[in-house]
């Protein structure tokens, strides 16, 4: 039994540690169904259920965690040595698990206990992922990927497998490199690195299906589903469904219906498939005929000519074509990286490599000797320094523009500056700029800039604090002006009484005159007290102002001493005092 306050629990059957969702009964049913699908490696169907949960509540951390596990094809299996449930990855990708957006959302909405669990498991998964990518980098690239179901429910070989064997034989005879699981997957080796390398290198995928259910088989969908994600990023990749006895508009999964399909019942289908492959992929035989044994050198010369003319896309095509024949030549990977980075131009870059460029760099290092690795890494470090320098200059210009706008606002719109207290807005803008500069802290030239930002933050904080301290002083000022107005009102009233006394001539006026005189005396006494209070308030007001100035000047001395190396500071002592006290 699991108590209502538990975030984690241990399975009584497999001893695996798992998270416990805090949700109502109906969503718990969805969780159970989704988790069952995930454990059965039906990852795409499980993702749909997790996403349904998120539609009802976007803060369900366990649903985000489930989506992240499915995206990476994580299955927990028992380690025979330790008896612990450890993760295995069936859907490797180049993005680290700890950087996945769904993982980050799970971390965002989880309590501290679950956060620790997520971070620990995410670290394990990334270690496994790194090993897979490393092994995949050593695999031989392929041209064509054959996606099919090998056996039926009874363990017998499917008709799809027979067709795949025929296609494999026909393509290999034409010197195409083909991934055909029955022949390609090496016994005793992990499957995922081999499948990952084949999926990411193949220019063409044939998806074979003689039964509608075979397209939806777990591992068949896993392969063509991952290839569809690759197609979205690399438009030169092609997927062609091959079928027999099916209606593509009715029997195909909806994701495959948009692709042009081919009927295997067509006479001479093998010749047609080979012709299609030749239009999409250049076989090794043709490359060797055109360039001979020195093909790599020829490609490099052609590519370098294009690079000199800044035609990086064309140069990249030459390098990729050469890599089809010479996948382990580090010079080709280096050239391709130069093309993708526009010959290592730092302009417009905020990071060292994109995901695609990082993949190329990993292949480069995997194919390089120890001496080559040192040279390549030094050049990449130089590139990184240029990126930092470029961004430093750009952010410095942004800083100058921000200072200029700040000065103009303070100079031209003083009322807005003083009374609406928009210094918080300026401070926020400075903080955002400081965050941009944070990643380049190694650059020595940034220290004065960072000190300037810190200086402004402290001065702004000083202004804000003394604005609040000045409330007492402002109260003295308000009391002073209130007494001033009351005094002026009494003066007017006494003058009015004097006029009334002078105009009164009757006996009745005589008695009224005596009464008015008496009242006038009272008003005069009140006026005298008001004037005394006014004088006292005025003294307190000016005394408080003097103390405020004294305290502020002392703090400004400390701040300016701290940042004495700064060549220019926007706020001087006078402007700070004006903002607070005027």
NORZI-V201772 format. One line per field, one symbol per residue. ss: DSSP state (A for helix, B for strand, O for the rest). phi: phi as a letter, one per 40 degrees, with the letter a starting at -180 (. if undefined). psi: psi as a letter, one per 20 degrees, with the letter a starting at -180 (. if undefined). Layout:
ss->???
phi->???
psi->???
This chain:
ss->OOOOOOOBBBOOOOOOBBBOOOOOAAAAAAAAAAAAAAAOOOAAAAAAAAAAAAAAOOOOAAAAAAAAAAAOOBBBBBOOOOOOBBBBBOOOOOOOAAAOAAAAAAAAAOOAAAAAAAAAAAAAAAAAAAAAAAAAOOOOOOOBBBBOOOBOOOOOBOAAAAAAAAAAAAAAAOOOOBBOAAAAOOOOOOAAAAAAAAAAAOOBBBBBBOOAAAAOOAAAAAAAAAAAAAAAAOOOOBBBBBBOOOOAAAAOOOOOOOOOOBBOOOOOAAAAAAAAAAAAOOOAAAAAAAAAAAAAAAAAAAAAAAAAOOOAAAAAAAAAAAAAAOOOOAAAAAAAAAAAOOOOOOOOOOOOOOAAAAAAAAAAAAAOOAAAAAAAAAAAAAAAAAAAAAAAAAAAAAAAAAAAAAAAAAAAOAAAAAAOOOAAAAAAAAAAAAAAAAOOOOOAAAAAAAAAAAAAAAAAAAAAAAAAAOAAAAAAAAAAAAAAAAAAAAAAAAAAAAAAAAAOOOAAAAAAAAAAAAAAAAAAAAAAAAAAAAAAAAAAAAAAAAAAAAAAAAAAAAAAAAOOOOOOOOOOAAAAAAAAAO
phi->.bccccbbabcccbgccbcbcbacccccccdcccccccccgcccccdccdccccccacbcccccccccccccgcbcbcccccgccbcbbbbcbccddcbccccccccccccdccdccccccccccccccccccccccccccbcbbcbaccbcccgccccdcccccccdccccccgccbcbdcbccccgbccddcccccccbccabbbbabadccccddcccdccccccccdccbcccbbbcbbagbbdcbccddccccccbbcccccgcccccccccccbbccddcccccbgccdccccccccccccccgcccccccccccccccbcbcccccccccccccfffcccgcbbcbccccccccccdccccccccdcccccccccccccccccccccccccccccccccccccccbcccccccfccccccccccccccccdcbccccccdcccccccdcccccccdccccccccccccdccccccccccccccdccccccdccccccbcdcccccccccccccdcccccccccccccccccccccccccccdcccccccdcccccbccccabccbccccccccbc
psi->qprhjphqqppigijqpqqoqnrrgghhgggggghggghjkmhghhgggghhghhhoijnhhgggggggghjlpppqpphgijqoqqqpimqrhpqhijphhghhghgiqrhghgggggghhggghgggggghghhhiqprrgppoorpgqahjjqprhghgghggggggghhjkqopooghhgppqiqphghggggghihpipppoppiphhhhjqghghgghghhhhhhhhoiiqppopprpkqohihiqqhhihiqprppiippkhggggggghhhhpoqhghghhhibhkhgggggggghghghjkmhgghhhgghghhhhmijohhghgghhgghjlllpipjpirgqrgghhgggghghhiqrgghgggghghhhgghhhgggghggghhghgghggghgggghgimhgggghiljhhgghgghgghhhhihikiiohiighghhgghghghgghgggghghhihgghgggghghghghgghghghgghhgghhghipirghhghhghghgghggghggggggghghggghgggghgggggggggghghhggghhhkhiphppgprhghghghgh.
